[in-house]
Amino acid sequence: MRLRLDHGRYAHRVSFRRPARPAAQTRSVPPRSQYDNLVHPRTVKKPPVQVEAEKDLVVEDPSSGFVGAVVRCEKDVVHLEDRFGRVKGYPLGPGFWVEGRPVTLVRPRAAAPVAPTRSASGSTYVAGARARVAREGRVYVEGKHDAELVEKVWGHDLRIEGVVVEPLHGVDDLPGIVREFRPASGRRLGVLVDHLVGGSKESRIAAQVTGAHALVVGHPYIDIWQAVKPSVVGIRAWPTVPRGEDWKTGVCRRLGWEDDTGYVWAQRILARVRTWTDLEPELIGRVEELIDFVTAD
């Protein structure tokens, strides 16, 4: 198309040409840019934060509106208790709210074992210590149950000091044991006797063998069972058993326990003893006295 422009005397001709048609595009797709897949961080949906379902953590289930504190966490289930005492179980995973934000509840991590600082007897626990070579001195206790109780509470101390505890199967055997042992300096003998009270047979035998290198002490209880505090085994007091009746059997009968005294001792009494605080002071003092006597140079 041509356009004539008249400006006075002169006329200028301006030509407008249609743009050339672009060349036919090829059907091949151009390569993608490395920036094509970039998405603004605000548009990315972040997964809920994982929170360990520790005890007393307050959690909300938004689907039901139930709010409660964690009371326990099992393998795949968390139990929540609300302020009215109602407990509900929920599967662990997403779908919970904590402090107003969505979270995924997971099982708490197992706590790393803490090395003990005190032994069961209350003494300083020596970690990694190897048992000392046994001394020539010995401690005898009256009966298997006595030996098991002493080992459970004072076992760490005895191994550190190298003291061996052996059961005495009857106080009547004590004079013969002392003669055979032949106590001397560096070879001391300590003996723990049940029911050592004035005027008893046990007290007379103890007086015969006690010397500079042999010490016989005892507690006032009929049996070592009584040296365990009643509250530890879940009773108010040890029952009174008439003289002439087997004491252990009578205790089991009056408390409604099993008639197997070995089972009762192992499961109902010894298993519940944890430290020296579970024992009566009259026993604690005598055992400590014997250990000090035997280990004295």
Helices and strands as residue ranges (DSSP letters): E 2-7, E 10-15, G 41-43, E 49-52, E 58-61, E 66-73, E 77-81, E 87-91, E 93-98, E 101-106, E 138-142, H 144-161, E 164-168, G 171-173, H 174-181, E 189-193, H 201-209, E 214-218, G 224-227, G 230-233, H 247-255, H 261-263, I 264-269, G 270-272, G 276-278, H 281-295
